[in-house]
Amino acid sequence: MAWPVTVCIDTNVLLGFFNGEPDKIESCTAFFRLLFTQRIKSVISTITLLELTSILTAADKYAEAEQIIASIASLPNFSIAEFRSEWVLRTATLKKANRLAIADAIIVSTAIETQCSCLVTFDIDFSRVGEIFVVTPQNFVKLHSP
């Protein structure tokens, strides 16, 4: 993949990092370290923030949710992409054609519509979508480490 790269980050990558999930924390940490050191532009869908916040608040982690959202919004090279009405048809088509949950279809649509180079996720369901390169955090690191 040629530089410059823009990545769309799925909810499970953020959860793996912020929740310190044992099977994900190492690859997520390496992934985020690479993003920051290489100043790689990153996109996060508003539905990703909603999913992340919903999971944290369900676990009564309100302060942590608020802090994480504020941190993400202030990070350099990170942008939060708000879902646009122009993306509705593509999202519905992606949902149907790839048997995705609506939130997943929104995330994929966001990655495509914001012209991201890839979608970084642990979710293998996204690999059915042929319109965007899908990669795990550990494989992204392998592909882009100097």
N, CA and C of each residue as an Amber inpcrd file, in Angstrom:
protein
   438
   0.8460000  -1.1820000   0.0000000   0.0000000   0.0000000   0.0000000
   0.8930000   1.2470000   0.0000000   0.5920000   2.1640000  -0.8790000
   1.4140000   3.3640000  -1.0150000   1.0600000   4.3900000   0.0530000
   2.0600000   5.1630000   0.4560000   1.8270000   6.2560000   1.3830000
   1.2650000   7.4090000   0.5900000   0.4930000   8.3050000   1.0480000
  -0.0180000   8.3410000   2.4150000  -1.1920000   7.3800000   2.5990000
  -1.3290000   6.9230000   3.7940000  -2.3590000   5.9660000   4.1680000
  -3.3420000   6.6520000   5.1110000  -4.6180000   6.3540000   4.9080000
  -5.6510000   6.7770000   5.8510000  -6.3880000   5.5220000   6.2830000
  -6.5140000   5.3270000   7.5790000  -7.1630000   4.1250000   8.0920000
  -8.4820000   4.4790000   8.7640000  -9.4270000   3.5700000   8.6430000
 -10.6650000   3.6600000   9.4090000 -10.5480000   2.5920000  10.4880000
 -10.8060000   2.9660000  11.7160000 -10.6100000   2.0670000  12.8530000
 -11.9580000   1.5700000  13.3530000 -12.0910000   0.2480000  13.4310000
 -13.3210000  -0.3820000  13.9000000 -13.3960000  -0.3360000  15.4240000
 -14.6010000  -0.4820000  15.9250000 -14.8710000  -0.4380000  17.3620000
 -14.0600000  -1.4690000  18.1300000 -13.9480000  -2.6910000  17.5900000
 -13.2770000  -3.7480000  18.3490000 -11.7900000  -3.4770000  18.5570000
 -11.1970000  -2.6680000  17.7160000  -9.7870000  -2.2930000  17.9030000
  -9.6690000  -1.3350000  19.0880000 -10.5590000  -0.3720000  19.1470000
 -10.5610000   0.5620000  20.2770000 -10.8740000  -0.1580000  21.5800000
 -11.8570000  -1.0540000  21.5420000 -12.2040000  -1.8160000  22.7480000
 -11.0570000  -2.7130000  23.1940000 -10.4150000  -3.3520000  22.2360000
  -9.2750000  -4.2080000  22.5690000  -8.1920000  -3.4340000  23.2840000
  -7.9920000  -2.1940000  22.8510000  -6.9690000  -1.3450000  23.4630000
  -7.4200000  -0.8080000  24.8160000  -8.5690000  -0.1360000  24.8500000
  -9.0090000   0.5150000  26.0800000  -9.4220000  -0.4630000  27.1740000
  -9.9100000  -1.6250000  26.7920000 -10.2760000  -2.6310000  27.7880000
  -9.1160000  -3.5560000  28.1350000  -7.9870000  -3.3930000  27.4640000
  -6.8230000  -4.2260000  27.7480000  -7.1040000  -5.7090000  27.5340000
  -7.8600000  -6.0160000  26.4730000  -8.2100000  -7.4100000  26.1970000
  -6.9380000  -8.2100000  25.9180000  -6.7030000  -9.2810000  26.6780000
  -5.4400000 -10.0220000  26.5930000  -5.0620000 -10.4960000  25.1880000
  -6.0370000 -10.9040000  24.3970000  -5.7380000 -11.3980000  23.0580000
  -5.5640000 -10.2840000  22.0270000  -5.7920000  -9.0330000  22.4290000
  -5.7400000  -7.9170000  21.4810000  -4.8040000  -6.7880000  21.8930000
  -4.5110000  -6.6550000  23.1530000  -3.8030000  -5.4690000  23.6480000
  -2.4430000  -5.2750000  22.9900000  -1.6980000  -6.3420000  22.8050000
  -0.3560000  -6.2020000  22.2260000  -0.4200000  -5.6750000  20.7900000
  -1.2800000  -6.2670000  19.9640000  -1.3610000  -5.8160000  18.5730000
  -1.9830000  -4.4260000  18.4770000  -2.9450000  -4.1170000  19.3430000
  -3.5480000  -2.7810000  19.3380000  -2.5430000  -1.7160000  19.7600000
  -1.7590000  -2.0180000  20.7690000  -0.7360000  -1.0740000  21.2240000
   0.2870000  -0.8060000  20.1220000   0.7470000  -1.8540000  19.4630000
   1.6980000  -1.6910000  18.3550000   1.0680000  -0.8920000  17.2170000
  -0.1960000  -1.1630000  16.9410000  -0.9170000  -0.4470000  15.8760000
  -1.0070000   1.0470000  16.1900000  -1.4660000   1.3880000  17.4000000
  -1.5980000   2.8060000  17.7510000  -0.2370000   3.4930000  17.8400000
   0.7720000   2.8040000  18.3100000   2.1240000   3.3700000  18.3420000
   2.5710000   3.7290000  16.9150000   2.3220000   2.8220000  15.9670000
   2.6810000   3.0850000  14.5710000   1.8990000   4.2770000  14.0200000
   0.6090000   4.3510000  14.3260000  -0.1950000   5.4860000  13.8570000
   0.3900000   6.8090000  14.3190000   0.7790000   6.8570000  15.6040000
   1.2920000   8.1120000  16.1500000   2.6920000   8.4290000  15.6660000
   3.5740000   7.4390000  15.6100000   4.9500000   7.7240000  15.1940000
   5.0440000   8.0500000  13.7100000   4.1990000   7.4410000  12.9000000
   4.2140000   7.7000000  11.4530000   3.2290000   8.7940000  11.0410000
   2.4960000   9.3210000  12.0310000   1.4850000  10.3710000  11.7830000
   0.4910000   9.9450000  10.7030000  -0.0280000   8.7380000  10.8540000
  -0.9820000   8.1820000   9.8980000  -2.3710000   8.7330000  10.1970000
  -2.9960000   9.2670000   9.1650000  -4.3320000   9.8320000   9.3070000
  -5.3240000   8.7090000   9.6060000  -6.1930000   8.9480000  10.5910000
  -7.1470000   7.9360000  11.0330000  -8.5530000   8.5130000  11.1070000
  -9.5160000   7.6730000  10.7540000 -10.9250000   8.0480000  10.7660000
 -11.6660000   7.0980000  11.6910000 -12.5560000   7.6590000  12.4890000
 -13.4240000   6.8690000  13.3570000 -14.8460000   7.3180000  13.0800000
 -15.7190000   6.3580000  12.8380000 -17.1220000   6.6500000  12.5800000
 -17.8270000   7.0390000  13.8720000 -18.8460000   7.8860000  13.7470000
 -19.6340000   8.2230000  14.9340000 -20.3100000   6.9820000  15.5190000
 -20.6470000   6.0100000  14.6870000 -21.2550000   4.7830000  15.2110000
 -20.2350000   4.0110000  16.0480000 -18.9610000   4.1170000  15.7050000
 -17.9130000   3.4900000  16.5060000 -17.8700000   4.1210000  17.8940000
 -17.9390000   5.4400000  17.9510000 -17.9720000   6.1140000  19.2520000
 -19.2120000   5.7270000  20.0460000 -20.3390000   5.6060000  19.3590000
 -21.5650000   5.2000000  20.0390000 -21.4480000   3.7810000  20.5870000
 -20.9200000   2.8560000  19.7730000 -20.7490000   1.4780000  20.2460000
 -19.7980000   1.4280000  21.4410000 -18.6860000   2.1190000  21.3340000
 -17.7020000   2.1430000  22.4080000 -18.3130000   2.7050000  23.6910000
 -19.0020000   3.8200000  23.5740000 -19.6250000   4.4540000  24.7270000
 -20.7170000   3.5730000  25.3260000 -21.5000000   2.9380000  24.4770000
 -22.5680000   2.0600000  24.9670000 -22.0080000   0.9080000  25.7860000
 -20.9290000   0.3240000  25.3290000 -20.3190000  -0.7950000  26.0480000
 -19.7410000  -0.3250000  27.3820000 -19.0650000   0.8100000  27.3690000
 -18.4670000   1.3190000  28.6080000 -19.5260000   1.7580000  29.6160000
 -20.5620000   2.4360000  29.1430000 -21.5900000   2.8830000  30.0810000
 -22.4260000   1.7120000  30.6020000 -22.5870000   0.6700000  29.8020000
 -23.2890000  -0.5290000  30.2850000 -22.5300000  -1.1630000  31.4440000
 -21.2150000  -0.9740000  31.4560000 -20.3750000  -1.4790000  32.5440000
 -20.1620000  -0.4140000  33.6220000 -21.0080000   0.6250000  33.6020000
 -20.9370000   1.7280000  34.5650000 -19.5880000   2.4480000  34.5520000
 -18.9920000   2.5620000  33.3890000 -17.7220000   3.2650000  33.2320000
 -17.9610000   4.6070000  32.5340000 -18.8260000   5.4340000  33.1280000
 -19.2100000   6.7030000  32.5170000 -18.0360000   7.6700000  32.4010000
 -17.2750000   7.8150000  33.4750000 -16.1450000   8.7430000  33.4550000
 -15.1060000   8.3010000  32.4350000 -14.8570000   7.0030000  32.3690000
 -13.8950000   6.4770000  31.3990000 -14.3830000   6.7210000  29.9700000
 -15.6710000   6.5240000  29.7310000 -16.2400000   6.7630000  28.4030000
 -16.0770000   8.2230000  28.0030000 -16.3830000   9.1160000  28.9210000
 -16.2570000  10.5500000  28.6470000 -14.8110000  10.9300000  28.3500000
 -13.8850000  10.3900000  29.1360000 -12.4700000  10.6840000  28.9440000
 -11.9560000  10.1370000  27.6110000 -12.3620000   8.9310000  27.2550000
 -11.9190000   8.3260000  25.9960000 -12.4270000   9.1220000  24.8050000
 -13.6850000   9.5060000  24.8250000 -14.2410000  10.2820000  23.7090000
 -13.5450000  11.6260000  23.5750000 -13.3010000  12.2930000  24.6850000
 -12.5860000  13.5740000  24.6430000 -11.1700000  13.3760000  24.1180000
 -10.5170000  12.3060000  24.5290000  -9.1520000  12.0250000  24.0720000
  -9.1200000  11.7740000  22.5720000 -10.0300000  10.9400000  22.0870000
 -10.0730000  10.6210000  20.6560000 -10.3120000  11.8830000  19.8440000
 -11.2320000  12.7150000  20.2940000 -11.5660000  13.9440000  19.5620000
 -10.3950000  14.9170000  19.5050000  -9.4830000  14.8330000  20.4650000
  -8.3690000  15.7840000  20.5060000  -7.0760000  15.2550000  19.8840000
  -7.0700000  14.0080000  19.4550000  -5.8400000  13.4290000  18.9100000
  -5.4830000  14.0380000  17.5560000  -4.2090000  14.3400000  17.3580000
  -3.7890000  14.8240000  16.0430000  -3.8950000  13.6810000  15.0360000
  -4.2210000  14.0060000  13.8090000  -4.3570000  13.0420000  12.7180000
  -5.5500000  12.1100000  12.8580000  -6.4380000  12.3540000  13.8210000
  -7.6550000  11.5680000  13.9830000  -8.8400000  12.4590000  13.6320000
  -9.7910000  11.8990000  12.9100000 -11.0270000  12.6400000  12.6680000
 -12.2060000  11.7260000  12.9290000 -13.2780000  12.3290000  13.3680000
 -14.5180000  11.6060000  13.6130000 -15.4380000  11.9290000  12.4420000
 -15.8000000  10.8880000  11.6920000 -16.6370000  11.0710000  10.5070000
 -18.0950000  10.8780000  10.8820000 -18.8580000  11.9370000  10.7210000
 -20.2860000  11.8460000  10.9840000 -20.9670000  11.2210000   9.7790000
 -21.8960000  10.3110000  10.0470000 -22.6230000   9.6360000   8.9840000
 -23.4590000  10.6540000   8.2130000 -23.4070000  10.5600000   6.8870000
 -24.1040000  11.5230000   6.0340000 -25.2510000  10.8520000   5.3000000
 -26.2720000  11.6120000   5.0160000 -27.4470000  11.0580000   4.3360000
 -27.0940000  10.5180000   2.9470000 -26.0580000  11.0690000   2.3270000
 -25.6450000  10.5970000   1.0000000 -25.0930000   9.1730000   1.0410000
 -24.7840000   8.6750000   2.2140000 -24.1950000   7.3480000   2.3580000
 -25.2280000   6.2620000   2.6400000 -26.4950000   6.6320000   2.7840000
 -27.5370000   5.6980000   3.1920000 -27.7010000   4.5480000   2.2030000
 -27.7910000   4.8450000   0.9270000 -28.0080000   3.7960000  -0.0690000
 -26.8380000   2.8150000  -0.1080000 -25.6170000   3.3300000  -0.1140000
 -24.4430000   2.4460000  -0.1050000 -24.4630000   1.5680000   1.1520000
 -24.7960000   2.1680000   2.2860000 -24.8180000   1.4290000   3.5490000
 -25.8430000   0.2970000   3.4980000 -27.0360000   0.5930000   3.0190000
 -28.0850000  -0.4270000   2.9150000 -27.6650000  -1.5400000   1.9570000
 -27.0230000  -1.1670000   0.8590000 -26.5600000  -2.1540000  -0.1150000
 -25.4640000  -3.0240000   0.4780000 -24.5190000  -2.4150000   1.1910000
 -23.4520000  -3.1770000   1.8470000 -24.0220000  -4.1390000   2.8900000
 -25.0080000  -3.6680000   3.6450000 -25.6350000  -4.5010000   4.6700000
 -26.2460000  -5.7440000   4.0430000 -27.0270000  -5.5380000   2.9950000
 -27.7180000  -6.6560000   2.3500000 -26.7400000  -7.5940000   1.6440000
 -25.8560000  -7.0380000   0.8360000 -24.9590000  -7.8550000   0.0220000
 -23.9700000  -8.6620000   0.8500000 -23.5970000  -8.1510000   2.0140000
 -22.5600000  -8.8010000   2.8200000 -23.0820000  -9.3560000   4.1420000
 -24.4040000  -9.3030000   4.3250000 -25.0360000  -9.8160000   5.5450000
 -24.3750000  -9.2250000   6.7960000 -24.2650000  -7.9100000   6.8150000
 -23.6510000  -7.2010000   7.9350000 -24.7200000  -6.6440000   8.8690000
 -24.3680000  -6.4980000  10.1210000 -25.2040000  -5.7390000  11.0490000
 -25.2000000  -4.2880000  10.5820000 -26.2380000  -3.5440000  10.8940000
 -26.3350000  -2.1640000  10.4210000 -25.1620000  -1.3130000  10.9060000
 -24.7370000  -1.4940000  12.1540000 -23.5940000  -0.7100000  12.6520000
 -22.3380000  -1.0390000  11.8560000 -22.1390000  -2.3150000  11.5470000
 -20.9680000  -2.7040000  10.7460000 -21.0460000  -2.1210000   9.3400000
 -22.2330000  -2.1240000   8.7500000 -22.4030000  -1.5440000   7.4170000
 -22.1050000  -0.0450000   7.4300000 -22.4800000   0.6290000   8.4990000
 -22.1850000   2.0570000   8.6240000 -20.6770000   2.2850000   8.7140000
 -19.9910000   1.4500000   9.4740000 -18.5360000   1.5910000   9.6080000
 -17.8490000   1.3510000   8.2640000 -18.2450000   0.3130000   7.5550000
 -17.6540000   0.0280000   6.2410000 -17.9520000   1.1700000   5.2700000
 -19.1900000   1.6280000   5.2660000 -19.5730000   2.7280000   4.3940000
 -18.7620000   3.9850000   4.7050000 -18.5650000   4.2560000   5.9800000
 -17.7580000   5.4090000   6.3870000 -16.3420000   5.2830000   5.8570000
 -15.7620000   4.0960000   5.9820000 -14.3940000   3.8800000   5.4800000
 -14.3110000   4.1330000   3.9830000 -15.2890000   3.6400000   3.2510000
 -15.2930000   3.8110000   1.7960000 -15.5380000   5.2680000   1.4160000
 -16.5550000   5.8620000   1.9950000 -16.9460000   7.2260000   1.6310000
 -15.9080000   8.2750000   2.0320000 -15.1370000   8.0160000   3.0720000
 -14.0910000   8.9630000   3.4700000 -12.7640000   8.6310000   2.7880000
 -12.8190000   7.7050000   1.8400000 -11.6760000   7.3280000   1.0090000
 -10.4920000   6.8190000   1.8190000 -10.7960000   6.0180000   2.8300000
  -9.7260000   5.4010000   3.6110000  -9.0310000   4.3300000   2.7690000
  -7.7730000   4.1370000   3.0410000  -6.9920000   3.1090000   2.3510000
  -7.3800000   1.7220000   2.8290000  -7.7790000   1.6400000   4.0970000
  -8.1300000   0.3390000   4.6600000  -9.0090000   0.5080000   5.8900000
  -9.6230000  -0.6050000   6.2600000 -10.4020000  -0.6980000   7.4880000
  -9.6500000  -1.6430000   8.4110000  -9.3020000  -1.1560000   9.5950000
  -8.5480000  -1.9540000  10.5560000  -9.5330000  -2.5230000  11.5680000
  -9.5710000  -3.8710000  11.6510000 -10.5700000  -4.5470000  12.4680000
 -10.1190000  -5.9560000  12.8240000 -10.7500000  -6.5100000  13.8390000
 -10.5840000  -7.9290000  14.1670000 -11.7580000  -8.7430000  13.6160000
 -12.7270000  -8.0750000  13.0120000 -13.9630000  -8.7010000  12.5580000
 -13.7920000  -9.3200000  11.1700000 -13.8450000 -10.6470000  11.0970000
 -13.6530000 -11.3260000   9.8180000 -14.8320000 -11.1300000   8.8710000
 -16.0030000 -10.7170000   9.3920000 -17.1590000 -10.4740000   8.5210000
 -16.8760000  -9.3800000   7.4950000 -16.0150000  -8.4420000   7.8340000
 -15.6990000  -7.3570000   6.9140000 -14.9160000  -7.8340000   5.6860000
 -14.2650000  -8.9700000   5.7870000 -13.4670000  -9.4530000   4.6650000
 -14.3330000  -9.8120000   3.4540000 -15.6410000  -9.9790000   3.6580000
 -16.5500000 -10.2620000   2.5330000 -16.7470000  -9.0410000   1.6480000
 -16.4850000  -7.8680000   2.1770000 -16.7090000  -6.6310000   1.4350000
 -15.5080000  -6.3870000   0.5220000 -15.7520000  -6.3420000  -0.7470000
 -14.6640000  -6.1790000  -1.7000000 -14.2960000  -4.7440000  -2.0170000
 -15.0170000  -3.7890000  -1.4700000 -14.7900000  -2.3820000  -1.8260000
 -13.7050000  -1.7030000  -1.0060000 -13.2080000  -2.3770000   0.0250000
 -12.1820000  -1.7660000   0.8840000 -11.2420000  -2.8540000   1.3670000
  -9.9740000  -2.5010000   1.4760000  -8.9750000  -3.4160000   2.0150000
  -9.2080000  -3.5330000   3.5180000  -9.3180000  -4.7630000   4.0020000
  -9.5800000  -5.0250000   5.4150000  -8.3500000  -5.7040000   5.9980000
  -7.8980000  -5.2170000   7.1540000  -6.6660000  -5.7300000   7.7400000
  -6.7640000  -5.6990000   9.2710000  -6.1360000  -6.6690000   9.9120000
  -6.0780000  -6.6750000  11.3740000  -4.9890000  -5.6890000  11.8220000
  -5.0420000  -5.2560000  13.0760000  -3.9890000  -4.3540000  13.5550000
  -2.5850000  -4.9550000  13.3970000  -2.4200000  -6.2450000  13.7410000
  -1.0920000  -6.8470000  13.6470000  -0.6040000  -6.9150000  12.2020000
  -1.4910000  -7.1920000  11.2410000  -1.0690000  -7.2180000   9.8410000
  -0.7970000  -5.8190000   9.3030000  -1.5330000  -4.8310000   9.7810000
  -1.2500000  -3.4550000   9.3900000   0.1610000  -3.0720000   9.8270000
   0.4950000  -3.4320000  11.0530000   1.8350000  -3.1200000  11.5840000
   2.8990000  -3.8080000  10.7200000   2.6900000  -5.0680000  10.3860000
   3.6540000  -5.7970000   9.5430000   3.8210000  -5.1160000   8.1850000
   2.7250000  -4.6580000   7.6050000   2.7630000  -4.0390000   6.2850000
   3.4150000  -2.6510000   6.2740000   3.3340000  -1.9370000   7.3970000
   3.7510000  -0.5340000   7.4120000   4.8880000  -0.1830000   8.3490000
   5.4690000  -1.1630000   8.9810000   6.6120000  -0.8600000   9.8590000
   7.8260000  -0.5610000   8.9950000   8.5830000   0.4400000   9.4330000
   9.7800000   0.8150000   8.6580000  10.8280000  -0.2700000   8.6660000
